[in-house]
Amino acid sequence: MNYLENKTISCGSKVLDLNTPVVMGILNLTPDSFFDGGSYATDEELLNKTATMISDGAAIIDIGAVSTRPGAIVLSAKEEIERLLKPLKLLRRSFPEIIISIDTFRKSVADAAISEGSDIINDISGGMLDSEMIQFMCSQSAAYVLMHMQGTPESMQQNPYYDDVVNEVDSFFKRQLNPFTDANKNNIILDPGFGFGKTVDHNYKLLDALSLFSSYSYPLLAGVSRKSMINRVLGTKPPEALNGTTIINTIALMKGANILRVHDVKPAMEAIKLVNQFRHSN
């Protein structure tokens, strides 16, 4: 399904309508995520949080079983799968119509997740941390989020450097998209990777240039929720960063973002509605 023709993207057996931007709600299964680690330890907590995000307007639920915060120690693939599969099965059974995204950079985890009904694989490394990931995804009907990251979660914030961050992210997208183009797979989502191997200035340069990446004719995802690009400017901590998140999300929408990945669904939906009203009135 060609995104350019009708502003939709196939996600496995489901279709995501992007004629209006949508929200991807974050559901962390990890005990050590930077904002909400350990918040959803029971089935009831998982179901309640997911139901609330869907009720607030989320079109996608993004499940992560490994923390990728700066300095995070990465679990083994076996541990990641063990942490992921039971909650994934529960949510797939409980919310059959919702689009489920799995936040992983491992082919083996992606394979297990797709087998249990996930519709999107959200790869923070854009295929750089597992050499089998891209070829595997070329053969799958699930959509693929191709994100840019410099380094690894353990090292990415240790003095990130670019000659030109926008050009280097652009070159990365061109290179990593080639196998998908060759395989005629077009259900790709691009994410410049705010906060993943970038300084504050790098993040804001990418935010300003976000619309440039629409030239690839793929949907754009912005994931800025409660991140250091907000906190370092405002002197806040993640629990205090909702207002800053909404402001940056609004800028991202004005710059062409199609998907907002957030911890707080309702404020993001309000930003979308207000930006849409602004556009339709001018």
N, C-alpha and C positions, 0 to 999 in steps of 0.2 A: 504494500500500500504506500503510495507516494505522498509523503508529507506535504510537498509543495502544492499538489493538486487540490487537496481538500483539508489540509491542516489536521490530519489524523495520523496516528502511528499505531501499527499493530504491535500488540504485546502478547505473544502466544496466541491464544484463541480469543483474546479480548481486543477491543479497539479503544484507544485513548484519544478523545476529542480535545484538540488544542486550539480550536478557534478562539477560545478564551483561555488565558493562562490558568494553570491548575496548581494545586498544592500537594506535595509529597510529605506526609507526616512521618517523623522519625520515631522508631520504636527500637530502643537499644536493649539488648539482652545481656549486656556486659555489666559487671560490677564496678568498672573503673572508667566509664566514659566521662568526658570532662564536665558535663552538665547534669545528666540524669542517670548516671551509673547506679545500678542496683535498685532502681525504683519499681521494677516489675518482676518480682521474684516468684509470684504465684500465678496460676492460670487465671484466677479471678482478676488480678491486677492487670494482666495482659489483655484480657477480654474487655475490661472496663475502659482502659486507655484507648484501645483500638476503636471501640464503639464510640467513644467521645470524639476522637479525631474524624471518624467518618461522619458523625452527626454534625460536626463543625464545618464539614465541606471537603475533607481530604479525598482526592481521587486516587491516590497511591499511598500505600503503607510501606515504608522502607525499613526492613529488619536487618539489624546488624548484630552479629554474634562475637565480633572482635573489635576492641577499641582501636581506633586509628588516630587518637589524639596525639599531639607532638610528644615524643619520648615514650610512647606506648610500647610495651613488650608484647610481641605478637604470639598468639597461641599456635599450636600445631594444627594442621588441617583436620586431624582426627578429633581434636578437642573442639574445634570450631563446628564441625558437623554434629557432634554430640550435643553441643549447646543449642544448635539451631533447629534440628529436625522436629523435636516434639512441639515447640511453640509454633513452628511453621505449619505442621499438620493441624494443630488446634485452630489456628487462625484461618487456614484454607477451608476447613470444615465449617467454621462458624460464620465466615463472611465470604461465601462463594463468589460473589459478584465483584468484590473489590480487587483492584490491581495490586499485586504484591511484588515488591522489589526486594532483592537480597543484596546486601552490601558486602561483597567479597571480592578479593583479587585472585582467588584460587579456582582453577578449572575443576578440581575434584569437588569442591563445595558447590560451585555453580551447577555441576552435573547432578549432584544429589538434590539440590534445591529445585531445579527445573523438573526433576522426576516427581517431586511432591507438590508441584503446581505453582511454582513462582513464575511470574510473567515478565520480570525485568531482572537483569543482573547489573548491579551498580558497582563498577570496578574503579576503585580510587587510583589505580596505577595505569589505567588505559592499556592493559596488556603487558606492562613492563616487568611485573613481579612474578609472572608465571608465563613461560614461553608457549604453553599450550592453550592459553585462554582464548586468544583471538581466533585461531583456526577452529577451536571448539564452537565458539559463538557464531562463526560463519555458517555452521551447519544447524543452528537452532532457530526456532521461531520466536523465542523470547527476545525482547528488545535488550539493547546493550547500552549502558551509560559509559561513555569513554571519557574519563577524567584525566587531567594532567596533574602530575605530582613530581616534584624534584626530590630525588632520594627515596628514602623509606620512612615509615612512621617514626622509627627510632631516631633517624638522623635529619629529617627534612627541615627542621627549624634551626639547625646548627649552621648559621651564617649562609643562608641561601643567596645565590648570586646569579645575575643574568646580565648580559650585555644589553639586551632589549627584551623584557619579559613578554611583551605582546607578540613580537615576532617569533620568539622561541616557542611560545605556546601554539601559535599559528602553524609553525613548521612541524611541531609534534602532531597536531591534528592531521595535517596533510599526510605525514608518514604513516601514522597508525590507521588511517582510514583506507589506505590502498588495498589491503586484503579484503575488506568488506566490499569495496567497489568491485573488485575482481570476482567476488562470490555473488554479486548482485543482491547483497543484503543491505537494505536501506532503512531498517527500523533501528536507527542509531540516535542517541541523545548525546550532545556534547556538553562538557562541564569543564570550565577553566581551572577548577580546583582552588577556590579561595581558601587560603590558610594552609595549603599543603606545599611546603617548600617555598614560601613567599614571605617577604617582609610586609609591613603595613603599606609602604609605598607601592610595592609590587601589586598588592591586592587592589588598591584604588586605581592604578593604571589599567589593570584588567577590567575593573568595573566600568571605567570610562570607555574602554574599547570593546565592550561586550557585543555591541551591535555589529562589529566587524566580522564576528564569527558566524553571523547569520548567513554569510555568503556561501557557506557549505550546504545550505538548504536542509539542515537538520535542526530539530528543536534544541533550545539552549536551556540548561539547568543552572540555577544559581543556588549555592549552598553557603549561606553566610550566617546562619542562625547562631547568635550568642557567641560568635568567634572573637579571637583576639584583635582582628582588624577593627572591631567596634570597641572592645574593652580598652585597648591601648590608647585610643584617641580620647575616650570619654573618662578614663580612670575608673571604670566599672569592673565588676566581676560577672561571670556568666549569669548568675541569678538576677542581676540588675540590668541585663542587656536587652530586654524585650523591646523597649522604645527604640533603641539604636538599631536593633534588628529590623523593625518595621520600616524605619527610614531607609536603610540600605536595600531592603527588599523593594521598596517603592522605586528607588533609583534603578535597580536591576530591571524592574518591569518597564520603566521608561526607556531603557536601553535595549529591550527586546527579549528579556527572559520569558520563557514559556512555562517553566516549572520552577516553583520555589520549594526548596527542601528545608523544612522547619521543624522545630520542637513545638511551636505554638500555632496551631492551624487557624483558629478563628481570626487572630489579628492579620495573618497573611491573606486570608480570604477577604477581609475588609480592605486591605491595600489593593487587591486585585479589582474589587468592585469600584473603588474610588478612581483608580487609574483608568478603568474602562469608561466610567462616567466622564472623566476629563477628556478622553479621546473622542468619545461620541458627541461631545458638546462643542467640539472645535473643528 
